[in-house]
Amino acid sequence: MYKSIIKPILFQKNPEDAHHFTFNWIKRLFNLPVVNPIIKSMFSYDNAALERTVFGLKFSNPVGLAAGFDKDAKLIEEMAMLGFGFIEIGTLTPKPQEGNPLPRLFRLPEDEALINRMGFNNGGVDEAVKRLKNRNSSVIVGGNIGKNKVTANEDAVEDYLYCLEALHPYVDYFVVNVSSPNTPNLRDLQEKEPLKKLLTEIKKANDLKRKPKPILLKIAPDLTVGQLDDIVEIVLETKIDGVIATNTTIGRTELTTPQEKVAAIGAGGVSGKVLAKRSTEVIRYLAKRSNNAFPIIGVGGIFTAQDAIDKLEAGASLVQVYTGMIYEGPSMVKKIKKGLAEYLSRQ
């Protein structure tokens, strides 16, 4: 039904309007007493083969919702009904910010891809905390944190620490996002010395808590081999808990969409099928270079169970989806879980 009826309607709208439209209808429909059990039965799929414990957390299944869909923690209960093993909110910043000017989200149907330059649009971490205090679902929730656009890189650590402090009682793990291409100079924080300093301070603050939470680093797919070597060294040295590979790419070489159309869209990060190969390469390199010393969450171009299997075979422990769901619909999650269960039962 999604591909034949819902998707054509949504794709007539501009992507960001379609996102808000979908968001509002999910919020309304999923909580109706009649609809709620139907949604749960439609998308539910449990299998003991899918359960796994990673960085001290027990996941009912390894398929998560990537950051960016539910930035402000407004749909955790509803998205949990779709069968995700974990949900990542954010990216959240200390102060609310509108993000970049519209339009800032674009579809490339020929490549089953998206280009976005959202710019960390969110209502601020304190507003998200108010919602998290009232959540009922037991689904694992990750908090993806970043810095405000107006915050200079030399002061960025204070923004990350503010978000860590505010979210700490209410999320199960943290993701330090220094890899979005849509906040000016943010990716400079991926360089060796700034990144080591940032992660050291975040780890120190987290370790002072009565119950420290896992800290992960989200990296770009556009890093060189030398930079990936630095990432491995920094993760091991700072003793953070893992890596998310990868964020969107600023590369355009894999796209088959007409060049003039891509050029007219302008700047932004590409997600979708074109990212699958590169993100898997990054996962494989990190796993091999580190001798599997830390868990990796694989994200980028996952549309099918085989896509998820490719990530796991490359060295990922968990996977996340987002763009695939836009093109394939929410039933994709159940299909991936069924395929993974069959694969894992053969291992």
Protein Blocks (a to p, Z undefined) as FASTA:
>chain_A
ZZmmmmmmmmmpcfklmmmmmmmmmmmmmmgmklmmmmmmmmgccdfklgcceehiacfb
fcdcdehjlmnopmmmmmmmnopabdcedjddfbdcebjaddfbdcdfknopadddekpp
aebjklmmmmmmmpmbfcdcdddddddfklcfklmmmmmmmmmmmmmmmmcbdcddfkbf
kbghklmmmpmklmmmmmmmmmmmmmmpmbdcdddddddfkbcfklmmmmmmmmmmnopa
bdcdddddfbfklpcbdfklmmmnopaddedjklmmmmmmmmmmmmmmnoopaccddeeh
iabfklmmmmmmnopabdcdfklmmmnojmlmmmmmmmmmmmmmmZZ
